[in-house]
Amino acid sequence: MRHWVKAVEIPQRVDEPPHVLLWSADELAPMLVGLMVGVLMGQLLLCCLLGLMVTKGYRRYRDNRPDGYLFHLLWRSGFWPCRAHSWRNPYVRRYFG
């Protein structure tokens, strides 16, 4: 008796954020914020263009650095809290033994 196995599709990019049309979710956020602010201010075209420029700059910045670089930069600046006890305080720059 033969056991027929169903084919399972494995995604090519498991760790990437979800994509909407041409942009990933983290690239789409500045454009959506620009859209919402533009609607509220009555300057839709200006704010959408500003959001598009921020997205383009973010994409350039992200693609030229290793993964996790932006989170490291936020942690180093003190904007990204960490609850782990093994991580040192980002505001302490020198340790004396």
Phi, psi and omega in degrees: 000131182265142175256117179272129182259133177283142178286136179247128178275127178255126180295146181286323184238093185283322188270357182280150176292161180297148181253141174237114185055249183261349188245151172280168185298323180287336176278333182281335184301312180297326179292320179291322176296317177299321178296313181294316180294322179296322178293317181292324182271345183082016179238061187298311183296315181297313182290325177293319177295321177297317177297322177294321178292321177296320178296318179296318177295319178296320180296317177298316181296317183290322185286339182265008182228161181291164179300140178082004183294320181293320177295321177296319179295319177295319179294317181296328179280346180094008181269345183245104183285152176228136182265358182288140180281342183277348179276141180274165179291127183290343180276345177273116184262335180230144175239135179247132185263000000 
